Amino acid sequence: VYNGIDISRFNPDENGDPIRENLKIEKDITVIGIIGVFDKCKGHMYLFQAIRNLIKKNIKDIICVVIGDGREKDEFMKFVLENNISEYVKFLSYRNDIPDLLKIIDIVVMPSIQESFVIVSLEAMAMKVPVIATNVGGLPEAIEDGKTGIIVPPKDIDSLENAIKYLIENPQIRKIMGRAGRKRVADKFSIKSNVKMTEEVYLDVLQKSKKDI
Protein backbone atom coordinates (compact mmCIF):
# COMPACT_ATOMS: atom_id res chain seq x y z
CA VAL A 1 0.00 0.00 0.00
CA TYR A 2 1.64 3.21 -1.16
CA ASN A 3 1.51 6.58 0.54
CA GLY A 4 -1.21 8.88 -0.74
CA ILE A 5 -1.67 12.63 -0.96
CA ASP A 6 -4.67 14.93 -1.03
CA ILE A 7 -4.53 15.90 -4.69
CA SER A 8 -7.05 18.73 -4.14
CA ARG A 9 -4.26 20.70 -2.39
CA PHE A 10 -2.34 20.88 -5.65
CA ASN A 11 -3.73 23.07 -8.41
CA PRO A 12 -1.30 23.24 -11.35
CA ASP A 13 -3.46 25.81 -13.13
CA GLU A 14 -2.94 28.52 -10.51
CA ASN A 15 -0.71 31.43 -11.52
CA GLY A 16 2.74 31.38 -9.96
CA ASP A 17 3.83 34.82 -11.19
CA PRO A 18 3.51 36.49 -7.75
CA ILE A 19 5.86 33.88 -6.27
CA ARG A 20 8.37 34.39 -9.10
CA GLU A 21 8.24 38.13 -8.51
CA ASN A 22 8.69 37.66 -4.76
CA LEU A 23 11.75 35.46 -5.34
CA LYS A 24 13.03 37.77 -8.11
CA ILE A 25 13.05 35.00 -10.74
CA GLU A 26 12.44 36.15 -14.31
CA LYS A 27 9.78 34.42 -16.44
CA ASP A 28 12.22 33.08 -19.06
CA ILE A 29 14.32 31.27 -16.45
CA THR A 30 13.91 27.49 -16.08
CA VAL A 31 13.49 26.69 -12.40
CA ILE A 32 14.99 23.47 -11.07
CA GLY A 33 13.90 22.48 -7.57
CA ILE A 34 15.21 20.16 -4.89
CA ILE A 35 13.15 19.65 -1.75
CA GLY A 36 14.41 17.82 1.31
CA VAL A 37 16.53 17.81 4.44
CA PHE A 38 20.20 18.67 3.95
CA ASP A 39 21.73 15.25 4.39
CA LYS A 40 24.26 13.39 2.26
CA CYS A 41 21.75 10.62 1.51
CA LYS A 42 19.59 13.15 -0.39
CA GLY A 43 22.35 13.74 -2.93
CA HIS A 44 22.28 17.54 -3.08
CA MET A 45 25.96 17.72 -3.95
CA TYR A 46 25.46 15.69 -7.13
CA LEU A 47 22.85 18.19 -8.28
CA PHE A 48 25.12 21.14 -7.49
CA GLN A 49 27.89 19.54 -9.53
CA ALA A 50 25.50 18.99 -12.43
CA ILE A 51 24.40 22.65 -12.21
CA ARG A 52 28.05 23.73 -12.23
CA ASN A 53 28.71 21.65 -15.35
CA LEU A 54 25.67 23.08 -17.14
CA ILE A 55 26.80 26.63 -16.37
CA LYS A 56 30.27 25.82 -17.73
CA LYS A 57 28.58 24.66 -20.94
CA ASN A 58 26.83 28.02 -21.23
CA ILE A 59 23.39 26.78 -20.17
CA LYS A 60 22.71 29.75 -17.94
CA ASP A 61 19.00 30.55 -18.17
CA ILE A 62 18.40 28.42 -15.09
CA ILE A 63 18.12 28.72 -11.35
CA CYS A 64 18.06 25.98 -8.76
CA VAL A 65 15.84 26.62 -5.75
CA VAL A 66 16.92 24.60 -2.73
CA ILE A 67 14.11 24.06 -0.24
CA GLY A 68 15.08 22.67 3.14
CA ASP A 69 17.76 22.92 5.81
CA GLY A 70 20.00 20.69 7.87
CA ARG A 71 23.45 19.80 9.08
CA GLU A 72 25.10 19.90 5.64
CA LYS A 73 24.07 23.51 4.95
CA ASP A 74 27.51 25.07 5.49
CA GLU A 75 29.16 22.50 3.22
CA PHE A 76 26.58 23.05 0.48
CA MET A 77 26.87 26.82 0.61
CA LYS A 78 30.67 26.60 0.60
CA PHE A 79 30.59 24.44 -2.54
CA VAL A 80 28.20 26.81 -4.31
CA LEU A 81 30.35 29.82 -3.40
CA GLU A 82 33.70 28.24 -4.31
CA ASN A 83 32.36 27.04 -7.68
CA ASN A 84 30.97 30.47 -8.59
CA ILE A 85 27.38 29.30 -9.02
CA SER A 86 25.78 31.43 -6.29
CA GLU A 87 23.92 33.36 -8.97
CA TYR A 88 22.23 30.15 -10.06
CA VAL A 89 21.43 28.55 -6.70
CA LYS A 90 18.89 30.05 -4.30
CA PHE A 91 18.61 28.62 -0.78
CA LEU A 92 15.07 29.06 0.58
CA SER A 93 15.43 27.18 3.91
CA TYR A 94 12.44 25.27 5.34
CA ARG A 95 9.09 26.19 3.78
CA ASN A 96 5.51 25.17 4.56
CA ASP A 97 4.14 26.39 1.21
CA ILE A 98 5.42 23.60 -1.06
CA PRO A 99 2.28 23.51 -3.26
CA ASP A 100 2.77 27.23 -3.97
CA LEU A 101 6.48 26.88 -4.68
CA LEU A 102 5.81 24.01 -7.07
CA LYS A 103 3.84 26.46 -9.22
CA ILE A 104 7.12 28.05 -10.35
CA ILE A 105 9.31 24.93 -10.49
CA ASP A 106 9.75 23.43 -13.96
CA ILE A 107 11.75 20.34 -12.95
CA VAL A 108 12.04 18.62 -9.58
CA VAL A 109 15.28 16.74 -9.02
CA MET A 110 15.69 13.96 -6.44
CA PRO A 111 19.34 12.80 -6.65
CA SER A 112 19.14 10.57 -3.56
CA ILE A 113 21.62 7.78 -2.87
CA GLN A 114 19.29 6.23 -0.28
CA GLU A 115 15.53 6.60 -0.09
CA SER A 116 12.25 5.01 0.92
CA PHE A 117 9.05 6.23 -0.76
CA VAL A 118 9.09 10.00 -1.12
CA ILE A 119 5.95 12.13 -0.89
CA VAL A 120 7.74 15.01 -2.64
CA SER A 121 7.76 13.04 -5.89
CA LEU A 122 3.98 12.66 -5.69
CA GLU A 123 3.48 16.34 -4.83
CA ALA A 124 5.58 17.39 -7.82
CA MET A 125 3.65 15.14 -10.19
CA ALA A 126 0.36 16.37 -8.75
CA MET A 127 1.45 19.86 -9.83
CA LYS A 128 2.34 18.58 -13.32
CA VAL A 129 6.05 18.93 -12.66
CA PRO A 130 8.29 16.22 -14.19
CA VAL A 131 10.69 14.55 -11.78
CA ILE A 132 14.28 13.49 -12.35
CA ALA A 133 15.16 10.91 -9.72
CA THR A 134 17.69 8.22 -8.97
CA ASN A 135 16.98 4.52 -9.22
CA VAL A 136 16.88 3.94 -5.46
CA GLY A 137 14.22 2.91 -2.96
CA GLY A 138 10.66 3.63 -3.96
CA LEU A 139 11.47 6.41 -6.44
CA PRO A 140 11.21 4.22 -9.57
CA GLU A 141 7.89 2.90 -8.25
CA ALA A 142 6.48 6.42 -8.09
CA ILE A 143 8.02 7.82 -11.27
CA GLU A 144 7.57 6.18 -14.66
CA ASP A 145 10.83 6.58 -16.54
CA GLY A 146 10.26 8.46 -19.77
CA LYS A 147 6.60 9.10 -18.99
CA THR A 148 6.33 11.17 -15.82
CA GLY A 149 10.03 11.92 -15.44
CA ILE A 150 13.49 10.46 -15.90
CA ILE A 151 15.23 7.85 -13.76
CA VAL A 152 19.04 8.04 -13.55
CA PRO A 153 21.64 5.96 -11.69
CA PRO A 154 22.63 7.27 -8.25
CA LYS A 155 25.89 9.26 -7.97
CA ASP A 156 26.03 9.59 -11.77
CA ILE A 157 26.61 13.30 -12.35
CA ASP A 158 26.82 12.98 -16.15
CA SER A 159 23.46 11.18 -16.39
CA LEU A 160 21.88 13.71 -14.03
CA GLU A 161 23.30 16.61 -16.03
CA ASN A 162 22.09 15.12 -19.33
CA ALA A 163 18.58 14.53 -17.97
CA ILE A 164 18.33 18.11 -16.71
CA LYS A 165 19.66 19.46 -20.01
CA TYR A 166 17.15 17.36 -21.96
CA LEU A 167 14.17 18.70 -20.02
CA ILE A 168 15.48 22.28 -20.11
CA GLU A 169 15.71 22.10 -23.90
CA ASN A 170 12.35 20.33 -24.36
CA PRO A 171 9.59 22.30 -22.61
CA GLN A 172 6.92 20.43 -24.58
CA ILE A 173 8.19 17.12 -23.20
CA ARG A 174 7.98 18.64 -19.72
CA LYS A 175 4.32 19.44 -20.32
CA ILE A 176 3.56 15.95 -21.58
CA MET A 177 5.33 14.37 -18.61
CA GLY A 178 3.59 16.79 -16.26
CA ARG A 179 0.13 15.82 -17.50
CA ALA A 180 1.02 12.13 -17.26
CA GLY A 181 2.32 12.64 -13.73
CA ARG A 182 -0.86 14.33 -12.55
CA LYS A 183 -2.93 11.47 -13.98
CA ARG A 184 -0.69 8.85 -12.37
CA VAL A 185 -1.04 10.43 -8.94
CA ALA A 186 -4.81 10.77 -9.33
CA ASP A 187 -5.12 7.13 -10.43
CA LYS A 188 -2.68 5.46 -8.06
CA PHE A 189 -1.47 7.71 -5.25
CA SER A 190 -4.43 9.80 -4.10
CA ILE A 191 -5.33 9.70 -0.42
CA LYS A 192 -8.70 8.17 -1.38
CA SER A 193 -6.97 5.27 -3.11
CA ASN A 194 -4.61 4.90 -0.15
CA VAL A 195 -7.47 4.71 2.36
CA LYS A 196 -9.39 2.23 0.21
CA MET A 197 -6.38 -0.07 -0.20
CA THR A 198 -5.60 0.14 3.53
CA GLU A 199 -9.18 -0.82 4.35
CA GLU A 200 -8.95 -3.76 1.96
CA VAL A 201 -5.79 -5.00 3.68
CA TYR A 202 -7.44 -4.86 7.12
CA LEU A 203 -10.61 -6.57 5.86
CA ASP A 204 -8.55 -9.30 4.23
CA VAL A 205 -6.61 -9.89 7.46
CA LEU A 206 -9.83 -9.99 9.49
CA GLN A 207 -11.42 -12.50 7.13
CA LYS A 208 -8.36 -14.76 7.26
CA SER A 209 -8.29 -14.46 11.06
CA LYS A 210 -11.94 -15.57 11.29
CA LYS A 211 -11.21 -18.61 9.13
CA ASP A 212 -8.27 -19.56 11.37
CA ILE A 213 -10.54 -19.35 14.40
C-alpha positions as CSV (number, residue, x, y, z in Angstrom):
1,V,0.0,0.0,0.0
2,Y,1.6,3.2,-1.2
3,N,1.5,6.6,0.5
4,G,-1.2,8.9,-0.7
5,I,-1.7,12.6,-1.0
6,D,-4.7,14.9,-1.0
7,I,-4.5,15.9,-4.7
8,S,-7.0,18.7,-4.1
9,R,-4.3,20.7,-2.4
10,F,-2.3,20.9,-5.7
11,N,-3.7,23.1,-8.4
12,P,-1.3,23.2,-11.4
13,D,-3.5,25.8,-13.1
14,E,-2.9,28.5,-10.5
15,N,-0.7,31.4,-11.5
16,G,2.7,31.4,-10.0
17,D,3.8,34.8,-11.2
18,P,3.5,36.5,-7.7
19,I,5.9,33.9,-6.3
20,R,8.4,34.4,-9.1
21,E,8.2,38.1,-8.5
22,N,8.7,37.7,-4.8
23,L,11.7,35.5,-5.3
24,K,13.0,37.8,-8.1
25,I,13.1,35.0,-10.7
26,E,12.4,36.2,-14.3
27,K,9.8,34.4,-16.4
28,D,12.2,33.1,-19.1
29,I,14.3,31.3,-16.4
30,T,13.9,27.5,-16.1
31,V,13.5,26.7,-12.4
32,I,15.0,23.5,-11.1
33,G,13.9,22.5,-7.6
34,I,15.2,20.2,-4.9
35,I,13.2,19.7,-1.7
36,G,14.4,17.8,1.3
37,V,16.5,17.8,4.4
38,F,20.2,18.7,4.0
39,D,21.7,15.3,4.4
40,K,24.3,13.4,2.3
41,C,21.8,10.6,1.5
42,K,19.6,13.1,-0.4
43,G,22.4,13.7,-2.9
44,H,22.3,17.5,-3.1
45,M,26.0,17.7,-4.0
46,Y,25.5,15.7,-7.1
47,L,22.9,18.2,-8.3
48,F,25.1,21.1,-7.5
49,Q,27.9,19.5,-9.5
50,A,25.5,19.0,-12.4
51,I,24.4,22.7,-12.2
52,R,28.1,23.7,-12.2
53,N,28.7,21.7,-15.3
54,L,25.7,23.1,-17.1
55,I,26.8,26.6,-16.4
56,K,30.3,25.8,-17.7
57,K,28.6,24.7,-20.9
58,N,26.8,28.0,-21.2
59,I,23.4,26.8,-20.2
60,K,22.7,29.8,-17.9
61,D,19.0,30.5,-18.2
62,I,18.4,28.4,-15.1
63,I,18.1,28.7,-11.4
64,C,18.1,26.0,-8.8
65,V,15.8,26.6,-5.7
66,V,16.9,24.6,-2.7
67,I,14.1,24.1,-0.2
68,G,15.1,22.7,3.1
69,D,17.8,22.9,5.8
70,G,20.0,20.7,7.9
71,R,23.4,19.8,9.1
72,E,25.1,19.9,5.6
73,K,24.1,23.5,5.0
74,D,27.5,25.1,5.5
75,E,29.2,22.5,3.2
76,F,26.6,23.1,0.5
77,M,26.9,26.8,0.6
78,K,30.7,26.6,0.6
79,F,30.6,24.4,-2.5
80,V,28.2,26.8,-4.3
81,L,30.4,29.8,-3.4
82,E,33.7,28.2,-4.3
83,N,32.4,27.0,-7.7
84,N,31.0,30.5,-8.6
85,I,27.4,29.3,-9.0
86,S,25.8,31.4,-6.3
87,E,23.9,33.4,-9.0
88,Y,22.2,30.1,-10.1
89,V,21.4,28.5,-6.7
90,K,18.9,30.0,-4.3
91,F,18.6,28.6,-0.8
92,L,15.1,29.1,0.6
93,S,15.4,27.2,3.9
94,Y,12.4,25.3,5.3
95,R,9.1,26.2,3.8
96,N,5.5,25.2,4.6
97,D,4.1,26.4,1.2
98,I,5.4,23.6,-1.1
99,P,2.3,23.5,-3.3
100,D,2.8,27.2,-4.0
101,L,6.5,26.9,-4.7
102,L,5.8,24.0,-7.1
103,K,3.8,26.5,-9.2
104,I,7.1,28.1,-10.4
105,I,9.3,24.9,-10.5
106,D,9.7,23.4,-14.0
107,I,11.8,20.3,-13.0
108,V,12.0,18.6,-9.6
109,V,15.3,16.7,-9.0
110,M,15.7,14.0,-6.4
111,P,19.3,12.8,-6.7
112,S,19.1,10.6,-3.6
113,I,21.6,7.8,-2.9
114,Q,19.3,6.2,-0.3
115,E,15.5,6.6,-0.1
116,S,12.3,5.0,0.9
117,F,9.1,6.2,-0.8
118,V,9.1,10.0,-1.1
119,I,6.0,12.1,-0.9
120,V,7.7,15.0,-2.6
121,S,7.8,13.0,-5.9
122,L,4.0,12.7,-5.7
123,E,3.5,16.3,-4.8
124,A,5.6,17.4,-7.8
125,M,3.7,15.1,-10.2
126,A,0.4,16.4,-8.7
127,M,1.5,19.9,-9.8
128,K,2.3,18.6,-13.3
129,V,6.1,18.9,-12.7
130,P,8.3,16.2,-14.2
131,V,10.7,14.5,-11.8
132,I,14.3,13.5,-12.4
133,A,15.2,10.9,-9.7
134,T,17.7,8.2,-9.0
135,N,17.0,4.5,-9.2
136,V,16.9,3.9,-5.5
137,G,14.2,2.9,-3.0
138,G,10.7,3.6,-4.0
139,L,11.5,6.4,-6.4
140,P,11.2,4.2,-9.6
141,E,7.9,2.9,-8.2
142,A,6.5,6.4,-8.1
143,I,8.0,7.8,-11.3
144,E,7.6,6.2,-14.7
145,D,10.8,6.6,-16.5
146,G,10.3,8.5,-19.8
147,K,6.6,9.1,-19.0
148,T,6.3,11.2,-15.8
149,G,10.0,11.9,-15.4
150,I,13.5,10.5,-15.9
151,I,15.2,7.9,-13.8
152,V,19.0,8.0,-13.5
153,P,21.6,6.0,-11.7
154,P,22.6,7.3,-8.3
155,K,25.9,9.3,-8.0
156,D,26.0,9.6,-11.8
157,I,26.6,13.3,-12.4
158,D,26.8,13.0,-16.2
159,S,23.5,11.2,-16.4
160,L,21.9,13.7,-14.0
161,E,23.3,16.6,-16.0
162,N,22.1,15.1,-19.3
163,A,18.6,14.5,-18.0
164,I,18.3,18.1,-16.7
165,K,19.7,19.5,-20.0
166,Y,17.1,17.4,-22.0
167,L,14.2,18.7,-20.0
168,I,15.5,22.3,-20.1
169,E,15.7,22.1,-23.9
170,N,12.4,20.3,-24.4
171,P,9.6,22.3,-22.6
172,Q,6.9,20.4,-24.6
173,I,8.2,17.1,-23.2
174,R,8.0,18.6,-19.7
175,K,4.3,19.4,-20.3
176,I,3.6,15.9,-21.6
177,M,5.3,14.4,-18.6
178,G,3.6,16.8,-16.3
179,R,0.1,15.8,-17.5
180,A,1.0,12.1,-17.3
181,G,2.3,12.6,-13.7
182,R,-0.9,14.3,-12.6
183,K,-2.9,11.5,-14.0
184,R,-0.7,8.8,-12.4
185,V,-1.0,10.4,-8.9
186,A,-4.8,10.8,-9.3
187,D,-5.1,7.1,-10.4
188,K,-2.7,5.5,-8.1
189,F,-1.5,7.7,-5.3
190,S,-4.4,9.8,-4.1
191,I,-5.3,9.7,-0.4
192,K,-8.7,8.2,-1.4
193,S,-7.0,5.3,-3.1
194,N,-4.6,4.9,-0.2
195,V,-7.5,4.7,2.4
196,K,-9.4,2.2,0.2
197,M,-6.4,-0.1,-0.2
198,T,-5.6,0.1,3.5
199,E,-9.2,-0.8,4.4
200,E,-8.9,-3.8,2.0
201,V,-5.8,-5.0,3.7
202,Y,-7.4,-4.9,7.1
203,L,-10.6,-6.6,5.9
204,D,-8.6,-9.3,4.2
205,V,-6.6,-9.9,7.5
206,L,-9.8,-10.0,9.5
207,Q,-11.4,-12.5,7.1
208,K,-8.4,-14.8,7.3
209,S,-8.3,-14.5,11.1
210,K,-11.9,-15.6,11.3
211,K,-11.2,-18.6,9.1
212,D,-8.3,-19.6,11.4
213,I,-10.5,-19.4,14.4
